[in-house]
Amino acid sequence: MEKSYMDLHEQVKKEMAQFASESPEVMKSFMQLHEVAGKDGVLSAKTKELVALGISITDRCEGCIIIHINAALKAGATHDEIVEVIGIAVYMGGGPSVVYGSKALAILKEFESKK
């Protein structure tokens, strides 16, 4: 059976932790950047997660899509907001973003069904 996106989310986190154990300075620096860039400022943390999701779709990074959908939901993003971001990513990224945008929608639906 194929893994669920929630299982893949756990796998990505596990792989990142493994990398952190092998390259702690790099991951510490990355996580500090993540924390600083992602916190509320002029833009809310939710808005920043939605932007990161759009970039993840156009960059075709499945692990990033999984991480940022989960983070956007935790930051209070709605289903409709995420679907609208998927639409903007498709507009900006063309055909490949249709494929990854569709994947993002499947990920969103799986995370919503588990809550």
VEXNU-116222 format. One record per residue: residue in one letter; x, y, z of N, C-alpha, C, O, CB in turn. Coordinates in Angstrom, 1 decimal, m for minus. Atoms other than C-alpha are relative to their C-alpha. Last residue first. Glycine has a CB too. Layout:
REM residues N
[pavo "A" [X Y Z] [X Y Z] [X Y Z] [X Y Z] [X Y Z]];
...
END
This chain:
REM residues 115
[pavo "K" [0.2 m0.9 m1.1] [m8.4 16.1 12.2] [m1.4 m0.1 0.6] [m1.7 0.6 1.6] [0.3 1.5 m0.3]];
[pavo "K" [m0.6 0.6 m1.2] [m7.4 13.2 10.0] [m0.2 0.9 1.2] [0.2 0.5 2.3] [1.4 m0.3 m0.2]];
[pavo "S" [0.8 1.2 m0.3] [m9.8 14.2 7.1] [0.6 m0.7 1.3] [m0.2 m1.4 2.0] [0.1 m1.0 m1.1]];
[pavo "E" [1.3 m0.4 m0.6] [m8.3 17.7 7.0] [m0.8 m1.2 0.5] [m1.5 m1.1 1.5] [m0.8 0.8 m1.1]];
[pavo "F" [m0.3 m0.6 m1.3] [m4.7 16.3 6.6] [m1.4 0.4 0.6] [m1.5 0.2 1.8] [0.9 1.2 m0.1]];
[pavo "E" [m0.4 1.0 m1.0] [m5.9 14.0 3.8] [0.2 0.6 1.4] [m0.2 0.0 2.4] [1.3 m0.7 m0.5]];
[pavo "K" [1.2 0.8 m0.3] [m7.8 16.7 2.0] [0.3 m1.1 1.0] [m0.4 m1.4 1.9] [m0.6 m0.5 m1.2]];
[pavo "L" [0.9 m0.8 m0.8] [m4.8 19.1 2.1] [m1.2 m0.9 0.5] [m1.5 m0.9 1.7] [m0.5 1.2 m0.7]];
[pavo "I" [m0.6 m0.1 m1.3] [m2.5 16.4 0.7] [m0.9 0.8 1.0] [m1.1 0.3 2.1] [1.4 0.7 m0.1]];
[pavo "A" [0.1 1.3 m0.6] [m4.9 15.7 m2.1] [0.6 0.0 1.4] [0.1 m0.6 2.3] [0.7 m1.1 m0.9]];
[pavo "L" [1.4 0.1 m0.3] [m5.1 19.5 m2.9] [m0.2 m1.4 0.7] [m1.0 m1.5 1.7] [m0.9 0.1 m1.2]];
[pavo "A" [0.2 m0.8 m1.2] [m1.3 19.7 m2.8] [m1.5 m0.1 0.5] [m1.7 m0.2 1.7] [0.3 1.5 m0.3]];
[pavo "K" [m0.6 0.8 m1.1] [m1.1 16.8 m5.3] [m0.2 0.8 1.3] [m0.5 0.2 2.3] [1.5 m0.2 m0.2]];
[pavo "S" [0.9 1.1 m0.2] [m3.4 18.7 m7.6] [0.4 m0.8 1.1] [m0.4 m1.3 1.9] [m0.2 m0.8 m1.3]];
[pavo "G" [1.2 m0.6 m0.7] [m1.2 21.8 m7.2] [m1.1 m1.0 0.3] [m1.7 m1.0 1.4] [m0.6 1.1 m0.9]];
[pavo "Y" [m0.3 m0.2 m1.4] [1.8 19.6 m8.0] [m1.1 0.7 0.8] [m1.2 0.5 2.0] [1.3 0.7 0.2]];
[pavo "V" [m0.2 1.3 m0.6] [0.3 18.4 m11.3] [0.3 0.1 1.5] [m0.3 m0.6 2.3] [1.2 m0.7 m0.7]];
[pavo "V" [1.3 0.7 0.0] [m1.1 21.8 m12.2] [0.1 m1.3 0.7] [m0.7 m1.7 1.5] [m0.6 m0.1 m1.4]];
[pavo "S" [0.7 m0.5 m1.3] [2.2 23.4 m11.1] [m1.4 m0.6 0.0] [m2.0 m0.7 1.1] [0.0 1.5 0.1]];
[pavo "P" [m0.5 0.8 m1.2] [3.9 21.3 m13.8] [m0.7 0.4 1.3] [m0.8 m0.4 2.2] [1.5 0.2 0.1]];
[pavo "G" [0.4 1.5 0.0] [1.5 22.7 m16.4] [0.6 m0.7 1.2] [m0.2 m1.5 1.8] [0.4 m0.6 m1.2]];
[pavo "G" [0.4 0.8 1.2] [2.0 26.4 m15.7] [m0.3 m1.4 0.3] [m0.7 m1.8 1.4] [1.1 0.1 m1.0]];
[pavo "G" [m0.9 1.1 0.3] [3.9 27.8 m12.7] [m0.3 m0.8 m1.2] [0.4 m1.7 m1.6] [0.1 m0.9 1.2]];
[pavo "M" [m1.3 m0.5 0.1] [2.4 31.3 m12.1] [1.0 m1.1 m0.5] [2.0 m0.8 m1.1] [0.5 0.5 1.3]];
[pavo "Y" [m0.1 m1.1 0.9] [m1.2 30.4 m12.8] [1.4 0.4 m0.3] [1.8 0.7 m1.4] [m0.8 1.2 0.6]];
[pavo "V" [0.2 0.5 1.4] [m0.8 27.0 m11.2] [0.1 1.1 m1.0] [0.7 0.9 m2.0] [m1.4 m0.6 0.0]];
[pavo "A" [m1.2 0.7 0.4] [0.7 28.7 m8.1] [m0.1 m0.6 m1.4] [0.8 m0.6 m2.2] [0.3 m1.1 1.0]];
[pavo "I" [m1.0 m1.0 0.3] [m2.2 31.2 m8.0] [1.3 m0.7 m0.4] [2.0 m0.3 m1.4] [0.3 0.9 1.2]];
[pavo "G" [0.4 m0.6 1.3] [m4.7 28.3 m8.1] [1.0 1.1 m0.5] [1.4 1.1 m1.6] [m1.4 0.7 0.1]];
[pavo "I" [m0.3 1.0 1.0] [m2.9 26.4 m5.3] [m0.3 0.6 m1.4] [0.5 0.4 m2.4] [m0.9 m1.3 0.2]];
[pavo "V" [m1.5 0.0 0.2] [m3.0 29.6 m3.3] [0.4 m1.0 m1.0] [1.3 m0.7 m1.9] [0.7 m0.3 1.4]];
[pavo "E" [m0.3 m1.2 0.7] [m6.8 29.7 m3.8] [1.5 0.2 m0.3] [1.9 0.6 m1.4] [m0.6 1.3 0.7]];
[pavo "V" [0.3 0.3 1.4] [m7.1 26.1 m2.7] [0.2 1.2 m0.9] [0.7 1.1 m2.0] [m1.5 m0.4 m0.1]];
[pavo "I" [m1.0 0.8 0.5] [m5.2 27.0 0.5] [m0.3 m0.3 m1.5] [0.6 m0.4 m2.3] [0.1 m1.3 0.8]];
[pavo "E" [m1.3 m0.8 0.2] [m7.4 29.9 1.2] [1.1 m0.8 m0.6] [1.8 m0.3 m1.5] [0.5 0.6 1.4]];
[pavo "D" [0.1 m0.9 1.1] [m10.5 27.8 0.6] [1.2 0.9 m0.2] [1.6 1.1 m1.4] [m1.3 0.9 0.2]];
[pavo "H" [0.0 0.8 1.2] [m9.4 25.1 3.0] [m0.1 0.9 m1.3] [0.7 0.7 m2.2] [m1.2 m1.0 m0.1]];
[pavo "T" [1.2 0.8 0.3] [m8.8 27.6 5.7] [0.3 m0.8 m1.3] [1.2 m0.6 m2.1] [m1.2 0.9 m0.2]];
[pavo "A" [0.5 m0.1 1.4] [m5.5 28.8 7.0] [m1.2 m0.9 m0.2] [m1.3 m2.0 0.4] [1.2 m0.4 m0.9]];
[pavo "G" [1.4 m0.5 0.2] [m5.3 29.0 10.8] [m0.5 0.1 m1.4] [m1.6 0.7 m1.6] [m0.1 1.3 0.7]];
[pavo "A" [0.0 m1.5 m0.1] [m1.5 28.8 11.5] [m1.4 0.6 m0.2] [m1.6 1.8 m0.1] [1.0 0.6 m0.9]];
[pavo "K" [m0.2 m0.3 m1.4] [m1.9 25.0 12.1] [0.0 1.5 0.3] [m0.4 1.9 1.4] [1.3 m0.6 0.5]];
[pavo "L" [1.2 0.4 m0.8] [m3.5 24.7 8.7] [0.2 0.3 1.5] [m0.7 0.8 2.1] [m0.3 m1.6 m0.2]];
[pavo "A" [1.0 m0.9 0.4] [m0.6 26.6 7.1] [m1.3 m0.3 0.8] [m2.0 0.6 1.3] [m0.3 0.1 m1.5]];
[pavo "A" [m0.2 m1.2 m0.8] [1.9 24.5 9.0] [m1.0 1.1 m0.3] [m1.4 1.8 0.6] [1.4 0.5 m0.4]];
[pavo "N" [0.2 0.2 m1.4] [0.4 21.3 7.7] [0.2 1.2 0.8] [m0.6 1.5 1.7] [1.0 m1.2 0.5]];
[pavo "I" [1.5 0.1 m0.2] [0.1 22.7 4.2] [m0.3 m0.3 1.4] [m1.2 0.3 2.0] [m0.5 m1.2 m0.9]];
[pavo "H" [0.7 m1.3 m0.1] [3.7 23.9 4.5] [m1.5 0.0 0.0] [m2.2 0.9 0.5] [0.4 0.8 m1.2]];
[pavo "I" [m0.4 m0.8 m1.2] [5.3 20.6 5.5] [m0.8 1.3 0.1] [m1.3 1.7 1.1] [1.5 0.3 0.0]];
[pavo "I" [0.6 0.7 m1.2] [3.4 18.6 2.9] [0.3 0.8 1.2] [m0.7 1.0 2.0] [0.6 m1.4 0.1]];
[pavo "I" [1.4 m0.2 0.0] [4.2 21.1 0.1] [m0.7 m0.6 1.2] [m1.5 0.0 1.9] [m0.6 m0.7 m1.3]];
[pavo "C" [0.3 m1.4 m0.4] [7.8 21.2 1.1] [m1.5 0.2 0.1] [m2.0 0.9 1.0] [0.7 1.0 m0.9]];
[pavo "G" [m0.2 m0.1 m1.5] [8.0 17.4 1.0] [m0.3 1.3 0.5] [m0.9 1.5 1.6] [1.5 m0.4 0.3]];
[pavo "E" [1.0 0.7 m0.7] [6.5 17.4 m2.5] [0.1 0.1 1.5] [m0.9 0.4 2.2] [m0.1 m1.5 m0.4]];
[pavo "C" [m0.6 0.7 m1.2] [8.9 20.0 m3.8] [m1.1 m0.6 0.8] [m1.8 0.1 1.6] [0.8 1.0 0.8]];
[pavo "R" [0.3 1.4 0.1] [7.7 21.0 m7.3] [0.7 m0.8 1.1] [1.4 m1.8 0.8] [0.5 m0.5 m1.4]];
[pavo "D" [m1.3 0.6 m0.1] [9.3 24.5 m7.2] [m0.1 m1.5 m0.1] [0.9 m2.2 m0.2] [0.8 0.4 1.2]];
[pavo "T" [m0.6 m0.4 1.2] [5.9 26.0 m8.3] [1.4 m0.6 m0.1] [2.0 m0.8 m1.2] [0.1 1.5 m0.2]];
[pavo "I" [0.6 0.6 1.1] [4.2 24.0 m5.6] [0.7 0.3 m1.3] [0.9 m0.6 m2.1] [m1.5 0.5 m0.1]];
[pavo "S" [m0.3 1.5 0.0] [6.7 24.8 m2.9] [m0.7 m0.7 m1.2] [m0.1 m1.6 m1.8] [m0.6 m0.6 1.3]];
[pavo "I" [m1.3 0.2 0.5] [6.5 28.5 m3.9] [0.4 m1.5 0.0] [1.0 m1.9 m1.0] [1.1 0.8 0.9]];
[pavo "G" [0.0 m0.3 1.4] [2.8 28.5 m3.4] [1.3 m0.2 m0.6] [1.4 m0.7 m1.7] [m0.5 1.5 m0.2]];
[pavo "L" [0.7 1.1 0.7] [3.1 26.7 m0.1] [0.0 0.3 m1.5] [0.3 m0.6 m2.3] [m1.4 m0.1 0.6]];
[pavo "A" [m0.9 1.2 0.1] [5.7 29.2 1.1] [m0.6 m1.2 m0.7] [0.1 m1.9 m1.4] [0.5 m0.4 1.4]];
[pavo "V" [m1.0 m0.4 1.0] [3.3 32.1 0.3] [1.0 m1.2 m0.2] [1.3 m1.6 m1.3] [0.8 1.3 0.4]];
[pavo "L" [0.7 0.1 1.3] [0.6 30.3 2.3] [0.9 0.4 m1.2] [0.9 m0.2 m2.2] [m1.3 0.9 0.0]];
[pavo "E" [0.1 1.4 0.3] [3.0 29.8 5.2] [m0.7 m0.2 m1.4] [m0.4 m1.1 m2.1] [m0.8 m0.8 1.1]];
[pavo "K" [m1.4 0.4 0.4] [3.9 33.5 5.1] [m0.1 m1.5 m0.3] [0.6 m1.9 m1.3] [1.0 0.2 1.1]];
[pavo "T" [m0.3 m0.5 1.3] [0.2 34.4 5.2] [1.3 m0.5 m0.5] [1.5 m0.9 m1.7] [0.0 1.6 m0.1]];
[pavo "K" [0.9 0.7 0.9] [m0.4 32.2 8.2] [0.3 0.4 m1.4] [0.4 m0.4 m2.3] [m1.5 0.3 0.4]];
[pavo "A" [m0.7 1.4 0.2] [2.7 33.6 10.0] [m0.9 m0.8 m1.0] [m0.3 m1.5 m1.8] [0.1 m0.7 1.4]];
[pavo "S" [0.2 1.0 m1.0] [1.1 37.1 9.5] [0.7 m1.3 m0.3] [1.1 m1.6 m1.5] [m1.5 m0.3 0.2]];
[pavo "L" [0.8 1.1 0.5] [2.7 39.6 7.2] [m0.2 m1.0 1.2] [0.7 m1.2 1.9] [0.6 m0.7 m1.2]];
[pavo "V" [1.0 m0.8 0.8] [3.9 42.9 8.7] [m0.9 m1.0 m0.6] [m2.1 m0.8 m0.7] [0.8 0.8 m1.1]];
[pavo "G" [m0.6 m1.3 0.2] [5.5 40.6 11.3] [m1.0 0.8 m0.7] [m2.2 0.9 m0.3] [1.4 m0.2 m0.9]];
[pavo "D" [0.9 m1.1 0.3] [4.3 37.2 12.6] [0.9 1.3 m0.1] [1.8 1.5 0.7] [m1.1 0.2 1.1]];
[pavo "K" [0.8 m0.6 m1.1] [7.0 34.6 12.6] [m0.8 1.2 m0.5] [m0.5 1.8 m1.5] [0.9 0.4 1.2]];
[pavo "G" [1.4 0.5 0.0] [8.1 32.6 9.5] [m0.9 0.6 1.1] [m2.1 0.4 1.1] [0.0 m1.4 0.2]];
[pavo "A" [0.7 m0.4 1.2] [11.3 34.4 8.6] [m1.5 m0.3 0.1] [m2.3 0.4 m0.5] [0.6 m0.7 m1.2]];
[pavo "V" [0.0 m1.5 0.2] [12.7 34.3 12.1] [m0.9 0.4 m1.2] [m1.7 1.3 m1.1] [1.4 0.5 m0.2]];
[pavo "E" [0.8 m0.6 m1.1] [11.7 30.7 12.8] [m0.1 1.5 m0.2] [m1.2 2.1 0.0] [0.8 m0.3 1.3]];
[pavo "H" [1.4 0.3 0.1] [12.8 29.4 9.4] [m0.8 0.7 1.1] [m1.9 1.2 0.8] [m0.2 m1.6 0.1]];
[pavo "L" [0.5 m0.8 1.1] [16.1 31.3 9.6] [m1.5 m0.3 m0.2] [m2.3 0.6 m0.4] [0.7 m0.4 m1.4]];
[pavo "Q" [0.1 m1.3 m0.5] [16.7 29.7 13.0] [m0.5 1.0 m1.1] [m1.4 1.8 m0.8] [1.5 0.5 0.4]];
[pavo "M" [1.2 m0.1 m0.9] [15.8 26.3 11.6] [m0.1 1.4 0.6] [m1.2 1.9 0.8] [0.1 m1.0 1.1]];
[pavo "F" [1.2 0.1 0.8] [18.3 26.7 8.7] [m1.3 0.2 0.9] [m2.2 1.0 0.5] [m0.1 m1.3 m0.8]];
[pavo "S" [0.1 m1.2 0.8] [21.1 27.8 11.0] [m1.3 0.1 m0.8] [m2.0 1.1 m0.8] [1.2 0.2 m0.8]];
[pavo "K" [0.3 m1.0 m1.1] [20.5 24.9 13.4] [m0.2 1.3 m0.7] [m1.1 2.1 m0.4] [1.1 0.0 1.0]];
[pavo "M" [1.5 0.1 m0.3] [20.2 22.6 10.3] [m0.3 1.0 1.1] [m1.4 1.6 1.1] [m0.3 m1.4 0.5]];
[pavo "V" [0.8 m0.3 1.1] [23.6 23.7 9.0] [m1.5 0.1 0.3] [m2.2 1.0 0.1] [0.2 m0.9 m1.2]];
[pavo "E" [m0.1 m1.4 0.2] [25.3 23.6 12.4] [m0.9 0.5 m1.2] [m1.5 1.6 m1.1] [1.4 0.4 m0.3]];
[pavo "P" [0.8 m0.8 m1.0] [23.9 20.2 13.2] [0.1 1.5 m0.2] [m0.9 2.2 0.0] [0.5 m0.3 1.4]];
[pavo "S" [m0.4 m1.4 0.3] [25.1 18.4 10.1] [m0.7 1.0 0.8] [m1.5 1.8 0.4] [m0.2 0.3 m1.6]];
[pavo "E" [m1.3 0.1 0.8] [25.0 14.7 10.8] [0.5 1.3 m0.3] [1.7 1.5 m0.6] [m0.3 m0.8 m1.3]];
[pavo "S" [m1.0 0.7 m0.9] [22.4 14.9 13.6] [1.3 m0.1 m0.7] [2.4 m0.2 m0.1] [m0.5 m1.4 0.3]];
[pavo "A" [m0.4 m0.9 m1.1] [20.5 17.5 11.7] [1.0 m0.6 0.8] [1.9 0.0 1.4] [m1.2 0.5 0.8]];
[pavo "F" [m0.9 m0.9 0.5] [20.4 15.3 8.6] [0.6 0.9 1.1] [1.7 1.3 1.1] [m0.6 0.8 m1.2]];
[pavo "Q" [m1.2 0.7 0.2] [18.8 12.6 10.7] [1.1 0.9 m0.6] [2.2 0.8 m0.2] [m0.3 m1.2 m1.0]];
[pavo "A" [m0.7 0.2 m1.3] [16.3 15.1 12.0] [1.3 m0.8 m0.2] [2.3 m0.5 0.5] [m1.0 m0.7 1.0]];
[pavo "M" [m0.6 m1.3 m0.4] [15.5 16.2 8.5] [0.7 m0.1 1.3] [1.8 0.4 1.5] [m1.1 1.1 0.0]];
[pavo "E" [m1.1 m0.2 0.8] [14.9 12.6 7.5] [0.8 1.3 0.3] [2.0 1.3 0.3] [m0.3 m0.1 m1.5]];
[pavo "K" [m1.0 1.0 m0.4] [12.6 12.0 10.4] [1.3 0.2 m0.8] [2.4 0.2 m0.2] [m0.5 m1.4 m0.1]];
[pavo "K" [m0.5 m0.5 m1.3] [10.6 15.2 9.6] [1.1 m0.9 0.5] [2.1 m0.4 1.1] [m1.1 0.1 1.0]];
[pavo "V" [m0.8 m1.2 0.2] [10.3 14.1 6.0] [0.6 0.5 1.3] [1.8 0.9 1.3] [m0.8 1.1 m0.7]];
[pavo "Q" [m1.3 0.5 0.6] [9.2 10.6 7.1] [0.9 1.2 m0.3] [2.1 1.2 m0.1] [m0.3 m0.8 m1.3]];
[pavo "E" [m0.9 0.5 m1.0] [6.6 12.1 9.4] [1.3 m0.5 m0.5] [2.4 m0.3 0.1] [m0.7 m1.2 0.7]];
[pavo "H" [m0.4 m1.2 m0.9] [5.2 14.2 6.6] [0.9 m0.5 1.1] [1.9 0.2 1.4] [m1.3 0.6 0.6]];
[pavo "L" [m1.1 m0.7 0.7] [5.3 11.1 4.3] [0.5 1.2 0.8] [1.7 1.5 0.9] [m0.4 0.4 m1.4]];
[pavo "D" [m1.1 0.9 m0.2] [3.1 9.2 6.8] [1.3 0.7 m0.6] [2.3 0.7 0.0] [m0.2 m1.4 m0.6]];
[pavo "M" [m0.3 m0.2 m1.4] [0.7 12.2 6.7] [1.2 m0.9 0.4] [2.0 m0.5 1.2] [m1.2 m0.4 0.9]];
[pavo "Y" [m0.7 m1.3 m0.1] [0.8 12.1 3.0] [0.4 0.3 1.4] [1.4 0.9 1.7] [m0.8 1.2 m0.6]];
[pavo "S" [0.8 m1.2 0.0] [m0.2 8.5 3.1] [0.8 1.2 0.1] [2.0 1.1 0.4] [m1.1 m0.1 1.2]];
[pavo "K" [0.1 m0.8 m1.2] [2.1 5.7 2.1] [m0.9 1.2 m0.1] [m1.1 1.7 m1.2] [1.4 0.5 0.4]];
[pavo "E" [m0.7 m1.3 0.1] [1.2 3.5 m0.8] [m0.1 0.7 1.3] [m1.2 0.7 2.0] [m0.5 0.8 m1.2]];
[pavo "M" [0.8 m1.2 0.0] [0.0 0.0 0.0] [0.9 1.2 0.0] [1.9 1.3 0.7] [m1.0 0.0 1.2]];
END
